[in-house]
């Protein structure tokens, strides 16, 4: 019976993790590879309770910035990690 509870708990945690960071649309405004930062004019970031705004995010990992250029339309996910706003995924549109 304990394995059923473990599977149910794992499914619940997995479901929460999948919905914690929701994708938002945006446009790349500035890239600072040396500081691993990207400025995005983005739509609402629901999981952070942030309205549409232009915001500077850290890129973790910095390789998320590879192939990006100012003006690119993107879909991104962001989260708050150790008190900093961090982009965790970027996909060109």
Secondary structure, DSSP 8 states (H G I E B T S, - for coil): -HHHHHHHHHHHHHHHHHHHS--EEEEEEEEEGGGTEEEEEE--BGGGTB-SEEEEEEESSGGGGTT--TT-EEEEEEEEETTEEEEEEEEE-
